[in-house]
Amino acid sequence: MKKILAFIILCIGLTQTACNTGKQKGTVIDSSYTSDEQLEIARLAVYQEGDFTNVQKFVEGRAIVTFSDTIGLINLKGEIIVLPEIKNIENFSNGFYAGHTRKDESCLVDATGKIVKTFSEYTSIGNFNKEGVTEFYHKTDKIGLMDKNFKEIIPAKYEMIQICSDGLLIAKLGDHWGAVDMNDKTVIPFEYIYLDSIDDQGLIRASKKSGDGFIDKTGKIIVPLTFTRLFPFSENLAIFEGKDPAGYFGLINSTGTIIAKPTYTEIRQFKNGMSVVSTSVFDNEAAKSITKNGYIDSTGKEVIPPKYSGATDFSKEGFALVSDSSYNYFIDKLGNKMPLKFDPMGKDISAFVNGFAKIVTENSEVLRMDRFGRILTTEDIIKLRNSIFRK
């Protein structure tokens, strides 16, 4: 956010915690953090303690760290395994990190940092899913499927593969999309302009010349392919673009019934029961149209009218960061401002991620705010990590 932001302290009034308006810097704050929040505390502590350019999230007790031009793995005790032969790797999944060596060979690395296998004929490899399969990208620019024994179970023949649940593989062959099973047997004919991944309704967004619609895993049409443009279902609703040339957006349910007419200039995917919606209004003072943002709930009801110049998705903690002409602040799902305490040193604040919002002060000090509205200094983060993981 470009404008000067107010430094915000939230006092949320949860029964298990009290407002912390008098907390001194450098003091560990006791609280019941979730396991995900504890891992985020560990990640933030590693980032703040070490000279790292990047620290990824902890997965099964290890996080990928980057320092200088070197990759490493760090555990919750702070022990680092340096991977001098590795150029890049992705997060741990089903026993392996997928990445590349410094010779630009695709490779798989185990939890100890050992290179298990290199693949000179592949340009890259995906992460193994829970069924133990992954896609590989051949130097022929084709994609196939491989199991955990490194056996090619589907040869490199597709332009694109999306591995879905229940053994379904949505794929692009030539200029058309369809789907096959793990034995490469066609389940959905290759007759579509595009097929999306399976969404949270178990449906697949499909496109033909007639328009967009939804099909199920067998290829049965659930919502006719007649919409100008559709987006995958999120929290039981799908966004569609109306036929009006202005390009407004509305909502349908899983049967294709319109529950919100196309009146918004933008509707974002639903997150945690809410969606950001935008409208265009004419500003007489500026003599131009400007965008205002509000929120609808998962029934399509407008619960917070579009009035903000900026708005983020609601986090799982139940907060959204919004902007008006004066400053930025958090709101709850009813649009209520959280009780605020302003600090003139506040410079920048970002939305909640994994339980914490980042705050940068005017003197570039980085602070974190937890979901209880309490401010954590660098010292707090490190002491919390030590008390949780290094007892």
N, C-alpha and C positions, 0 to 999 in steps of 0.2 A: 504494500500500500504506500502510495507516494506522499500523501499528506501527513503532516505531523499528527500522531495518534496519541490519544490519552492513555495513560498507563492505568489499567483497570484491575481492581481487586474485587472479586466476586465473593459475596457472603451468601451461600446458598441455603443455609438454614436446614440442613439435613439433621435428623435427630441424633445421629452418631457423631456429629462434629459441630464445632462452634466457629463463629467468625474469628479469624486470626488477624485482628487489626493492629496488634502490638508486637508481632513477632519480629525479633531481631535477626539480622542477617547472620548466616553461619550457624544457625541452630537447626538441628534435625527435627522435623515435624513428624510426630507419631500419627499414623493413619493406617487404615486397612486398605492396602492397594491390591487390586486383582493380579493374577499371575501375569497377564499381558502388560499391566502397568509396571510390575516389578521388572520384567524383561526390558521395558522401555527405559526405566531408571538405570539399569545396567548398561544399556546401549549409550545413553547420554553421558554416563560417568566415564565410559571408555573414550568417548569422543572428546570429552573435556580434559581428561587426564593426559592422553597421548597426543603425539604429533601426527594425527591421522587426517587425511583429506576426506575420508568417507568411512562410516561405520554402518553396516547393514544390520537388520534386526537379528536377534538371537534365535536360532532354530536348533532345537535339540542340543542346547548348551553351548553352541558356538556361533560366532558372528564373523562375517567376512570384513576385514579391515584393509584399507589402502593407505600406504604411507610412501611418500615420494613416488617412485614408479614401481613399487613392490606390493604384492598381494600377500595377505596372511590370514590366519584363523586365530581368533582369541576366544578363550573360554571364560566362564564366569569368575574364575579366580584371577584372571588377568594374564594367564600364560599364553604366549603367542607361538604359533608355528608359522615360520616364514616359508613361503612357497616361491623360491627363486626362479623356478622353471616355468612358472605360470604367468600368463599375461592377463587373463581375466577368468572369473568363475561366477556362476549364478548360485543362488541360495540352495541349501541342502534339501534333497528330496529323494526319499526311498533309497537311502544308502549312498548317494553320489552327489557331487557337485559337477555340473557340466560347464565346460569352458574351453580355453585355448592355451596352448603352450606358447612360449616366446618364439617358437619356430612357426607359429600360426597354424599348428595342427589342432584339430578338434580333439578333446580329451575328456575323460572322466576321472575325477579325483575322489578318494574315499574320505572318511571322517578324520583320518590321521594326517591328511594332506598328501598322501601317496598317490602318484599317477597310476591308475589301475590299467588304463588302456588309451592308446592314441588311435586316431582314425584319419589317416592321410588322405583318404578318398572323400571325406566329408568336409563341407565348409563349416557346419555347426551341428550341435545336438541339443535337443530340448531336455527338460527335466523329466525324469521318470515319474509317472503318476502312481497312485496306490495299487493299480493292477500290475505295475511293473513293466510298462511299455512307454516308449517315447518316440517322437518323430526325429528323423535325421535328414539333413539337407545335403544332398549329393553335389559334387562339383559339376554335374550335368545340369544343375539348376532344377532338379526334380526332387521330390520329397517322398520318403518311405517311412516304414515303421519298424522298430527294433525292440526286442525284449531285453531283460536284464542279463541274459547270457550272451548279449551282443549279437544275437542272431537276427537277420533281417526277415521279419515275418510278412512284410509287404514290401515289394521292391520299390525302388525310387522311380515312380511313374507319374506322380501327381504334382500339380503346381502349388497346391496348398492342402494341408490336413489340419483339422481341428478335432482333437481327441475328446469325446464326450463320455458321459456315463453310460453304463450298460453295454459297453463294447461298441458303441456307435462311433463311426469316423465320418465326419462331414468333410468332403474333399472337393477340390476343383480339378477337373480333367479337361485339358484343352481350354475351351472358353465356357464350359458349363460346370455347374455345381450339382452334386448329388451326395449320397452317403453309402458307405459300405460297412460290413462287419469286420471282425478281426481276421476272418478268412478271406477278406477282399471280395466278398459276395455283395452284389448291389442290393441295397435295402430301399433306397430312395433313388429313382431314376435320375440320370445326369441330364436334366432338361431345364435347369433353373439358371437365371442370370446371376443369382447370388443366394447363398444360404448362410444364416448366422448360426452361432452356437446355440445349444439348448438353454433357454432362459429359466427363470425361477417358477414359471408355470408349466415347465416341461414341454414347451412349444419351440418351434424353429421359425424365425422370420424368413420368409421366402419371397423372392422377386422374379417376376416374369414381365414380358412386355405389357401385360394387362395391368400390372401394378404390384403393390406389396400386400402380403397377407401372412397367415400363419398356418403351418402344417405340424402334425405330430411326428413322433419318431418313426412311424411306419410310412409316412408320406401322405397320410389322409389330410385333406384340407379342413381346417377348423375355422379359420377366418378367411373369407374369399379374397383372392389376390386382386383387389380393385382399388386399394388405397394409393394415393399419390406417393406417400412416403410414410413408413412405419419404423418404430424403434422397438427393441426387445422389451418384453415385460419386466418390470421391476416392481416388486411388492404389489402384484396382482393387477397392475394397470400398464397399458402401453400408450406411448405418445404417437399421435399421427398428425400429418400435415394436411390441412384442408385443401380443397380444390380452388379456393380463392387465390388469384395471382399474387395477392399480398403475402401469402405464405404464413398464415397463422396456424397455431398448433392447438390440438385438443387431446382428449383421452378416450380410450375404449377399454372395455373389460375383456375377459377371456373368451367371450362369445362373439365379440366384435361389435357389441352394442356401445354406442356413443354415450358416455356419461358426463363428458365436459366438452362443449362445443369449441371449435377452433377460434378462440378469441385472444390467445396470447402470442406474442412475438417469439417467445421461447419457453419451453418447459424442459427442465432437466430431469434426469433419471431420479426416481425416488430413492432416498437414503434415510433409513431410520424413521420411516413413517411420514416423511415430508418431502416436498419437491419445491425447488425454486422456480417461480414463474415470472415472466417479464412482460411489461407492456410499454408502449411508446406514447408519451404525452408531450404536448407542446408547451415549452417553457417561454412565456411571454417576455420575461426579462432577458433571456438569452436569445430570443427570437429563433428558436430551433427546437426540433423534437429531441427529447432525452429519454433514456430508458429508466424505468422504475421497476424494482423487484419486490416480490412478496412470496407467500408460501401457500400451497394447497396441501391437504392431508391425503391419505391413501384412499379416501372415498371420492376424491375430486373436489371436495368442498374448499373454498377459499377461506382459510382461517386467519391469514395475515395479509391484508390488502397490499398491493404493490405500492411502496412508498420509499423504498431505500435505493440509494444510488449504487450500492454494492451489497451482495449477499452471498454467503457460503452455504454449503449443505449443512444440515444438522448432523452433529457428531453423535455417536452412540451415547455420549454423556448427556445429550439433550440440549446442547447449546449450538447456536449459529452466530457467526460473526457478521455484523451488518454495518453499513456505512450510511451516514446522512451528510448534510452540508457542513456539519460541525466537527464530528469525530466518529470513531468506530467504537462499537460496544457489542456485548453479547446479549442475546435475547433467549427466552425459553419458547416452548412450542405454542404458547398463547400470545406471543408477541410482547411479553412483559420484559422491560429492561431489568437486568439483574441489578441488585443494589450496588452502587458504584462508589469507589473512593478514588479520586483523581490524584495522580502524581505528576507534576509538571515535567519530570525527567522522562516520562514515557515517550518513546520514539516510534516503535513499531511493535505490532502484535499480530500473531497469526492464529488460525483456527486450531481447534483441538486435533491432535494426532496421537493415537494410542494413549489417551488419557491426559495429555499435557498440551498447553498452549505456550508457544514461544514468545518471549518479550525481549526486545532489544532497547536499552535505554539510550539517552542522548550521548552518554559517554561510552557507548558500545558494549556495555555489560549485558551478557545474555542471562536471562532469568526464565524460569518455567512456572506456569500456573497450573495446579492440579484441578481435578473436577470438583473439589471442595472450595475452590476459590482462593487457595492459599499459595503464596509465592515461595518458590524454592530457588535458592542461590546455587551457584556451582558447588559450594561447600556442602550444602544440604543434600544435593544429588549424590555426591561421592560418599558422604556418611551413610545415607540411606542404602546405597548399593552395598557398602561394607557390612552394614548390620543385617542385610537380607541374605547376602551370598557369601560373605567372608567371615562368618562367625568363628 
